[in-house]
Amino acid sequence: MEDEYQLKWASPDEVIRLAKDSGMTTIEIVRIVSGCLSHREALKRAHEFAPLLGISVSEFMEMRRNE
């Protein structure tokens, strides 16, 4: 529960660092940080996180889809 709290209030850089340190893939990170968000909110999150993940905003938005 404490780890969940840290991620909730961590900076995007820290979220990505912690996720990668625990072995998460880029698509897992994308789905965690954008899950349950509206398209508009996910797009905002994409602009924030995509450059840090080394992907484009459109790639981020494509990865968040469950297919």
Secondary structure per residue as TSV (DSSP state, phi and psi in degrees):
chain	resnum	aa	ss	phi	psi
A	1	M	-	360.0	-38.0
A	2	E	H	-65.9	-38.8
A	3	D	H	-61.2	-40.4
A	4	E	H	-61.1	-40.3
A	5	Y	H	-64.0	-42.5
A	6	Q	H	-61.6	-43.1
A	7	L	H	-66.2	-36.4
A	8	K	H	-62.5	-34.5
A	9	W	H	-111.2	10.2
A	10	A	S	-85.0	157.2
A	11	S	-	-70.3	159.8
A	12	P	H	-55.2	-40.6
A	13	D	H	-58.8	-44.4
A	14	E	H	-68.8	-39.4
A	15	V	H	-59.0	-47.6
A	16	I	H	-65.4	-42.7
A	17	R	H	-60.3	-48.0
A	18	L	H	-63.4	-41.0
A	19	A	H	-65.4	-45.5
A	20	K	H	-66.5	-38.3
A	21	D	H	-61.5	-29.5
A	22	S	T	-92.6	7.6
A	23	G	T	88.7	13.5
A	24	M	-	-74.8	145.7
A	25	T	-	-84.2	168.0
A	26	T	H	-59.5	-43.8
A	27	I	H	-64.9	-36.2
A	28	E	H	-64.9	-41.5
A	29	I	H	-63.7	-46.0
A	30	V	H	-56.6	-46.7
A	31	R	H	-69.5	-32.5
A	32	I	H	-68.7	-46.5
A	33	V	H	-79.8	-13.2
A	34	S	H	-120.5	0.9
A	35	G	T	-62.3	143.9
A	36	C	T	63.6	19.7
A	37	L	-	-103.0	151.5
A	38	S	-	-67.4	165.6
A	39	H	H	-57.4	-44.3
A	40	R	H	-61.5	-45.6
A	41	E	H	-67.4	-38.5
A	42	A	H	-64.7	-36.6
A	43	L	H	-65.0	-40.5
A	44	K	H	-61.1	-44.9
A	45	R	H	-63.7	-37.2
A	46	A	H	-61.9	-43.0
A	47	H	H	-64.2	-28.6
A	48	E	H	-80.9	-44.0
A	49	F	H	-94.6	-31.7
A	50	A	H	-55.5	-47.6
A	51	P	H	-61.7	-34.2
A	52	L	H	-70.9	-26.7
A	53	L	H	-90.3	-6.4
A	54	G	T	76.0	28.7
A	55	I	S	-129.0	166.6
A	56	S	-	-83.7	164.9
A	57	V	H	-61.5	-41.7
A	58	S	H	-65.2	-36.6
A	59	E	H	-64.7	-41.8
A	60	F	H	-57.1	-49.3
A	61	M	H	-65.6	-34.0
A	62	E	H	-68.8	-40.6
A	63	M	H	-65.9	-29.1
A	64	R	T	-75.0	-13.0
A	65	R	S	-75.8	138.2
A	66	N	-	-89.5	100.0
A	67	E	-	-129.1	360.0
